[in-house]
Amino acid sequence: MDSDDLNGNGITNEKVPHFLYYWNDRTNHLKSIIPTLQNITNTFFNGTLKDFTSYIQGEIDGKITGYDSEMGTPIYGPGILSKAGTDMTEGGLIAQVAAALNPEFWDPKTDGSFDGIVEGFRGFIQDAQAFEEIDLSRLTSQWQTYISIFYTEHAGEIAEDGSKITDYYTTLQEVLSYLRDWKRQISQKRNMLPACEMGNYWFSLTGEGETSCMPCTGTSFCTNACIISEGPDASPMPCKFDSTLSGGTLDYELDDEISASLSDIDSLITKLQKFRDNIKKYVKDMEDAYESAGNNYGGLNPAIYGWTDSRGRHSVTASIGNYKLARTITTESGGWAKKEICVRLVDYSDNGANTWVQITRQDPQSKDVKTGKVNLGMWNPFFSGKITKGGKAYYSYDRVGLTN
């Protein structure tokens, strides 16, 4: 029955072919998952991506740490990746420690340098913000093309021009390895520092609340511990607290800037790992939504429709080739610090190897069709009961047509 009134004539008890009935039912079901696809896409682009972009930008250019009690204006402090001169009077702890200890990553000419990582994130921010200009419907319907910037199964392969195909999922893994190396370099430099000379507070008899730090005497435990800053035994700066701790200081305060900088790197690593996981999750969630729809209605490729009537069991199978939408891929050469990036158009041509369709109709094999004792003749003269038809298409940027 034409229950959906496909021809729009207001009559729903007309008969329609089984194939048309199932095709319409399948199409309606596939349309019904569009809200699911939109919700998944919205969560990634307007949630996960936007939040991570905001986080990285704040860690580079500074973030709000409070508000002025009188004016109510925001007070900005340095972020994890802030460097002196980027809208703040001083950089974050990583930059401060790196400037004091001078590890390899503080040299902007090396791969994985502080400046190189920051510059790479600035490029990422520009790419991410461009997606804010694209409406949700377009992001959803063309997600396979857009997501290749963030994730592609071809990452790491060599393109036709000899460059390496890349995506942010893979590139951020490279960044994570650099950040772990930052920790190693800082710890290594810290272990080479001289030990801090510790003392007690000494209250001046002439000053008003002024203090100076003197060596501990008579005991190894200083109630009012301080770092010696005067006299011939004054502590060298920076210095490590002792040989068993990872901490150290850059000044004569007891604050442990070195351990805090390592903790900042760990925080950045955790954020990057979570974002990479969310990239992969978005792709999987979208694929699962399509697969669920296909499993309920004959599959995605091939799609199989079947029905049974007085003649027996019938089926129609529709298969398509590995057709690929024209898309862009990002390739890179060189290291993270000195990287050449090229955005190229691919999959814009095919000679028919991928772009094809094949339809197979399977009916009951040839047999007598009878009504009572009356022989109505042979049904389906084909011995196998199977008929297969197919076609191929070729296309490029300037032509399109059918091929044998």
N, C-alpha and C positions, 0 to 999 in steps of 0.2 A: 504493500500500500504506500501511496505517496503521502505519508503522514506529515512531512514537512512542507507539502505543497510547493514542490520545486519549481513548477512553472507558473506559480502565482495566480492560478485561475479560480482559487477558492474551493476546489474539489480535492479532497484528501483520500478518497477511496479509489482513485485511479491506480492502475498497475504501472510500476516502473521496474526497469531491469535491476536484478540483485546487485550488480556491480555499481550502478549509480547510487543505489540505496546505501551501500557500505561506504562508498567514496564520500558521499555527503556526511555520513555519520562520523567518519574519520576526520574530515576537514573541520567539522564543528568541534570535535574533541581537541584537535590541535590548537584551534583558536582559543579554547577554554583555558589553556595553560599560559596564555599571554600575560595575564595578571601575575602569575607566579614568576615568570621570567622577568617581568618588570620589577617586582619586589626584590628579587635577587640582585638585579642590576643596580637598582637604586641603593641597596644596602652597600654595595661595593663602591660605586662611583661617588655617591653623595654622602656616604658614611665612612667606610674604611679608608678610601683613597684621600678624601678631603681631610679627615682627621690626621692621617699620617703626614700629609703635606703641611698642614698647620704646625704639627709637632716639629718637623725638621726645620721649617722656616724659623720657628721660635728659637730652636737650639743654635741656629746660625747667627741670626740678627738680634737675638735678645728676646726676652719674654717678660710679661708682667709679673712682678714679684710682690706688688702691693699697691696701695693708693695713698696719696697725700691726704693727711687728716684734715687739712684746712681747705685745700682747693679741690680735693676729690679726683685729681688727675692721676693717671696710672704711673707707677714707678717701674722702670724697666731695669732688669738685671741681665748679666751675661748668660747665654745658654751654654750647653755642653760643648758646642762647636764654635763658640764665639771667639774671635781673635781681637786683640787690642786694635782699636781704630774702626770697628764696625758698629758705629752708633753707641758705643760705650767707652768709658775711660779706660777699662781694662778688660781683658778677655776672660773666658771661662778657665776653670782649673786645669783642664787638659793643656790649653795654650800656655798658661803660666808655668806649669811643670815642665812642659816641653822646652820653653824658652830658657828655663833655668838649667835643665839637664842636657839639653841639646842632643836628643836621640836622632836616629837617622830620618825618621818620618817628619822631622821639623825642617828638613831640607826640601824646598819645593821642587827640586829637580828629580827627586826619586819617585818611583812608582809607589802608590799608597801613601803619599805625603799628606800632611794635614791640609795644605792648600788644595791639593788635587782632589781629596775626598769632598771638601766643601764645594769646590767648583762643580764636581759631578752631581752633588745634591741640588745645586742651583739649577742645573739643566733638567733634573728630574722634576723640580717644582714647576718650571715653565711647561713641561709636557703635561703634568697633572692638571694644572690650572686651565689648560686649553680645553679639557673635557667638561669644565663647568659651563662652557658656552654651547654645548651640544645637548639637545633635549632628550628626555628619557626614552621616548619612543625610538628615536634613531639609535641611541646607545644599545637598546635592547635588540632591535631587529638586525643590527650589523655588528653585534658583539664579537663574532668570530674574527672580524677584521681588526677591530680596535684592540682586542685583548692581546694580539700578537706583539704589541709593544711591551706588554708586561709579561706575557708568557707564550712561548711557542715551543712545540716539540722539536723544532729544528735548531734550537739554540745550540751553539757550539759547532755546527756544521759549517763547511766552507762553501761560500756562494760561488757562482760562476766566475766572478771577477777576482777570486782568490781571497776575498775578505771573509771575516768570520761573522756568522749570523748571531745576533745577541738579543737579549731581552732583559728587562729589569729583574726578573726572578733569578736569572743566572748571574747578572752583574752584581746584585746585592750580596750574593754568596761570596763573590770575590772581595767585596768591601768588608764583609764579616771576617774574612781571613786577614785582611789588613789590620782591622781593629784589634784582633787577638794578638797580632804582631806588635801593635802599639803597646799593649800591656806587657809583653815580654821585654821590649826595649826599655820601657820605664822602670820595670823591676830590676833589669840588669844594671841600668845606670844608678838606680837607688842603692844597690848593693855595693857599688864602688865608692859611695860617699863616705867621708869620715864621720865618726860617731859624734853626736851632739854632746857638748860638755854641760852637765846638769849642775844646778846650784839651788840655793835658797833665796827667798826674798830678803833684802837688806834694807831696812828703813832708814832713810837719811835723817840726821838730827837737825839739819839746817833747812832742808826743803819742805815744801808743803805737800805731803803725800807722794813725793817722788820716791821711786824705788830703783834699786840697781840689783843685779844678780851676781852673787858670789858663789864660789865652789862649795859643795857640801863638805862638811867637816865632821868627823866622829861617827857618822852613820851613812849608810848607802841609801837611806830613805829620806827624801826631802818632803816635809809636810807641805811646804809652799814651793813646789818645784818650779823651776824656771830654767831658761837657757842662758848660759853665761854670755854676756854681751860686752863686758868691759875687762880691761886688764890684758896681760900677755897671754893668758890662757883662753881668751875669748873664742867661742865656737866659730868654726868656719861655716859659711852659708853657701849653699844649702847643706844640711847634714841629716844623717839618719839617726833615729832614736836609739836603736841597739841592733845587734846582729840577728836577733830572732824575730823581729817585727818587720813588716813590709813598709811601715810608715816612715815619714820624714817631713821636715819642714823647710820652707823656702825663706823664712825670716826668723826673728827671735821670739815669735809667739809659739805656744805649744800646739797650735792647730796642726793637724796632720793633713797637709795638702796632697801629699803623694798618694796615700791610701784613698782619699776622696776622689782623686782624678781617676784612679783605677775603677772605683765604683761608678763614676760617670760613664766610663767606657762600657762597663757591664750593662748599664741602663740602656745605652744606645744599642748594644748588641741584642738585648732582649726585644726592643721595639722593632728592630730590623727583622729578626727571626719571626716575630708574630705577623708582621706585614707580609713577608714572603709566604707564610702559611695561608694567609687570607687570600692572596693572589691565587694560589692553587685551589683553595676552597671555592672561590667564585667559579672557576672553570669547571670544577667537578659538579657543583650544584646545578649549573646550567645544563651540562651534559646529562645529568641524572634526570632533570625535568623532561628533556626530550625523550630519553630512553623510556621513562615511565609512560609517556603518551604513546610511544610506538609499541610497547609491549602489550598495552591494552587494546590496540586496534591494528593487529596484523604485523607489527614490526615497522621499523623505519626503512631499512634497505637490506634485503628485499621486503616489500610489503605484500602480504598474502591475504586474499579474501576468499572465503569458501561458503558454499551453501549446498543444500540437498533438496532435490525435488523428485518427481516421479521417475525421472530417468536415472537418478543416482547422485553421487557426490561430484560437485563441480568446484573448481578453484581458478583464480586468476592471480598470477604473481607478477609484480612490477619491480624491476631492478634498474638502478641507475649506476653510472660509473663514478669514479672518484673525482667528480667535478669540483673545481676550486674557484671561489670568487677571486677576482683581481684584488690584490691587497698590497700593502706596503710592508717591507721588512727593514729593520735597522741593522746595518752591518758596521763593524768597527775594525780598526787596525791600530796597532800601537798599544801602549800600556794605559793604565787609568789616568796617569798624570798628563801624558801627551797622546791623546786619543783622537783619531780621525773618524768621524761618524758620517755615514751616508744612508739616506732613506731612499729605497728603491722600490719601484713598482714591479710586482711579480705575478705570475699566474694569469697573465693577460692574453695568452695564446695557447692553442691546443690543436693537434692534428687529428683528433678523433679518438686518441688513446684513452682519454679520461671522460670525454663528454659523449656519453651514449645512453640509450634507454632500451630496455628489452621487456616485452610483455609476453607472458606465457599463459595460455588457456588450457586447462586440463579438464576434460570431460570423461564420462564413463566410456570405456572401450566399446568398440562396435558390438552390438548385440541386438536381438530381436526385441521390438517393442510391441507388446500385446495388450489388448483389452479383452479380458475374458478369453475366449477361444479364437478371437479374431487377430490375425497377424497384420500389424500395421506397417511392417517393413523394417529395414535396418536403421538404427539410430547411429549417427556419427560414422561415416564410412572410413575415417582414419583408424588404422589398426591400433596405434598407441593411444589415441584419444587426445593427443597433445598438439597444439599449434603454437609456434613461437615466431614473433616478429620483432625486429629491432631496427634501430637507426643510429647513426653517428653524425656528429657535427664537428666541423673545424672552424676556427676563428682566430683572429689576431686583431691588432689595433686598427687595421684598415680593411678587413674583409671577414666574411662569415658565409658558411654554406654547409651542405650535406656532403658526406663522404661515404664511399662504399665500405 
